Amino acid sequence: MKSHTDDGYVKVIVNLKDDKILGIHFLGPNAGETIMGFATAMKLGVTREVLFDTVGLHPTCAEEIVLLTVTKR
């Protein structure tokens, strides 16, 4: 039986006019530590392109944030 302790959810909200990240929602293991680095990047004006060109820390859930694909516009 699969354990659900490693399940997580991620949503990145992007302003399509200037490609800046407006928010990142993350629910999963070590969410506090994982989102902390992304919060710093957001304060510095990170764009979607830069975020998705970043290498996520392996083996952590942070990898999933930089591997996301567009699901809704």
Backbone as CSV, one residue per row, in Angstrom:
resi,resn,N_x,N_y,N_z,CA_x,CA_y,CA_z,C_x,C_y,C_z
1,MET,0.840,-1.185,0.000,0.000,0.000,0.000,0.884,1.247,0.000
2,LYS,0.530,2.203,-0.837,1.294,3.444,-0.939,1.043,4.333,0.273
3,SER,2.122,4.897,0.808,2.006,5.847,1.899,1.687,7.230,1.338
4,HIS,0.814,7.954,1.987,0.459,9.292,1.533,1.284,10.371,2.229
5,THR,2.300,9.997,2.974,3.092,10.988,3.692,3.981,11.800,2.766
6,ASP,4.227,11.335,1.542,5.059,12.074,0.605,4.241,12.824,-0.447
7,ASP,2.929,12.754,-0.365,2.091,13.467,-1.324,2.202,14.969,-1.090
8,GLY,2.059,15.733,-2.154,2.107,17.182,-2.016,1.389,17.858,-3.162
9,TYR,1.180,19.144,-3.012,0.494,19.943,-4.016,1.259,21.244,-4.211
10,VAL,1.377,21.668,-5.471,2.107,22.897,-5.785,1.304,23.699,-6.798
11,LYS,1.257,25.016,-6.583,0.648,25.922,-7.564,1.523,27.163,-7.630
12,VAL,1.896,27.565,-8.843,2.656,28.794,-9.059,1.761,29.749,-9.830
13,ILE,1.606,30.967,-9.324,0.763,31.975,-9.958,1.668,33.001,-10.633
14,VAL,1.443,33.210,-11.943,2.313,34.064,-12.749,1.500,35.199,-13.367
15,ASN,2.059,36.418,-13.332,1.480,37.549,-14.048,1.935,37.428,-15.501
16,LEU,1.017,37.141,-16.402,1.377,36.905,-17.799,1.861,38.169,-18.510
17,LYS,1.575,39.341,-17.969,2.023,40.584,-18.602,3.538,40.765,-18.504
18,ASP,4.114,40.449,-17.355,5.560,40.635,-17.194,6.290,39.345,-16.776
19,ASP,5.562,38.230,-16.706,6.126,36.910,-16.404,6.614,36.760,-14.959
20,LYS,6.285,37.727,-14.092,6.737,37.634,-12.697,5.866,36.676,-11.899
21,ILE,6.514,35.993,-10.966,5.819,35.075,-10.056,5.103,35.900,-8.998
22,LEU,3.796,35.726,-8.881,3.007,36.434,-7.873,2.849,35.626,-6.599
23,GLY,2.888,34.305,-6.724,2.715,33.471,-5.547,3.054,32.029,-5.827
24,ILE,3.453,31.335,-4.794,3.700,29.901,-4.869,2.991,29.269,-3.681
25,HIS,2.102,28.357,-3.964,1.410,27.617,-2.917,2.014,26.229,-2.888
26,PHE,2.418,25.791,-1.711,3.067,24.493,-1.577,2.548,23.803,-0.330
27,LEU,2.047,22.601,-0.509,1.570,21.790,0.600,2.242,20.433,0.478
28,GLY,3.096,20.108,1.411,3.810,18.844,1.347,4.868,18.760,2.424
29,PRO,5.685,17.711,2.363,6.737,17.523,3.360,7.716,18.689,3.383
30,ASN,8.073,19.155,4.564,9.051,20.233,4.759,8.679,21.506,4.009
31,ALA,7.403,21.833,3.978,6.929,22.992,3.223,7.597,24.290,3.685
32,GLY,7.774,24.461,4.967,8.382,25.693,5.483,9.777,25.920,4.953
33,GLU,10.606,24.903,5.023,11.974,25.022,4.542,12.024,25.144,3.025
34,THR,11.145,24.424,2.350,11.137,24.434,0.888,10.726,25.797,0.346
35,ILE,9.677,26.386,0.894,9.146,27.631,0.359,10.007,28.828,0.736
36,MET,10.830,28.710,1.752,11.639,29.833,2.226,12.555,30.396,1.130
37,GLY,13.234,29.543,0.405,14.116,30.004,-0.667,13.342,30.616,-1.812
38,PHE,12.193,30.045,-2.115,11.368,30.591,-3.186,10.795,31.955,-2.796
39,ALA,10.505,32.144,-1.524,10.000,33.440,-1.061,11.046,34.527,-1.277
40,THR,12.297,34.221,-1.018,13.375,35.186,-1.251,13.446,35.547,-2.727
41,ALA,13.379,34.549,-3.577,13.427,34.789,-5.026,12.246,35.654,-5.466
42,MET,11.073,35.411,-4.911,9.894,36.198,-5.272,10.068,37.658,-4.863
43,LYS,10.634,37.890,-3.692,10.867,39.264,-3.244,11.836,39.988,-4.167
44,LEU,12.717,39.243,-4.815,13.684,39.832,-5.741,13.139,39.929,-7.166
45,GLY,11.871,39.529,-7.388,11.232,39.686,-8.682,11.470,38.551,-9.665
46,VAL,11.590,37.341,-9.160,11.855,36.200,-10.044,10.755,36.046,-11.095
47,THR,11.164,35.661,-12.292,10.222,35.421,-13.374,10.012,33.923,-13.549
48,ARG,8.965,33.587,-14.285,8.668,32.176,-14.568,9.841,31.520,-15.283
49,GLU,10.421,32.208,-16.250,11.541,31.642,-16.999,12.719,31.314,-16.085
50,VAL,13.062,32.236,-15.196,14.175,31.994,-14.272,13.842,30.863,-13.310
51,LEU,12.618,30.857,-12.793,12.216,29.799,-11.860,12.350,28.429,-12.506
52,PHE,11.868,28.303,-13.743,11.878,27.001,-14.393,13.243,26.637,-14.962
53,ASP,14.180,27.584,-14.991,15.570,27.288,-15.365,16.418,26.924,-14.150
54,THR,15.825,26.979,-12.967,16.528,26.678,-11.725,16.565,25.173,-11.490
55,VAL,17.647,24.708,-10.901,17.770,23.293,-10.546,17.241,23.123,-9.126
56,GLY,16.248,22.254,-8.961,15.678,21.999,-7.641,16.612,21.145,-6.798
57,LEU,16.569,21.342,-5.509,17.394,20.552,-4.600,16.942,19.103,-4.604
58,HIS,17.867,18.210,-4.827,17.569,16.778,-4.915,18.053,16.083,-3.657
59,PRO,17.375,15.217,-3.055,16.019,14.745,-3.320,15.034,15.437,-2.399
60,THR,14.433,16.491,-2.851,13.409,17.182,-2.063,12.208,17.494,-2.952
61,CYS,11.152,17.955,-2.337,9.958,18.340,-3.084,10.177,19.622,-3.868
62,ALA,11.253,20.361,-3.567,11.542,21.592,-4.298,11.760,21.313,-5.776
63,GLU,12.185,20.126,-6.107,12.362,19.749,-7.512,11.054,19.880,-8.282
64,GLU,9.959,19.568,-7.642,8.665,19.588,-8.322,8.241,21.005,-8.700
65,ILE,8.637,21.993,-7.904,8.247,23.369,-8.186,8.886,23.856,-9.485
66,VAL,10.129,23.492,-9.740,10.809,23.969,-10.952,10.509,23.077,-12.169
67,LEU,9.745,22.011,-11.974,9.390,21.117,-13.072,7.936,21.234,-13.508
68,LEU,7.228,22.218,-12.991,5.800,22.366,-13.286,5.549,22.694,-14.749
69,THR,4.357,22.360,-15.208,3.925,22.728,-16.548,2.654,23.559,-16.433
70,VAL,2.341,24.314,-17.453,1.151,25.159,-17.453,-0.079,24.275,-17.534
71,THR,-1.013,24.469,-16.624,-2.241,23.684,-16.632,-3.465,24.558,-16.867
72,LYS,-3.336,25.880,-16.645,-4.485,26.763,-16.812,-3.984,28.179,-17.088
73,ARG,-4.648,28.872,-17.963,-4.298,30.271,-18.252,-5.403,31.171,-17.808
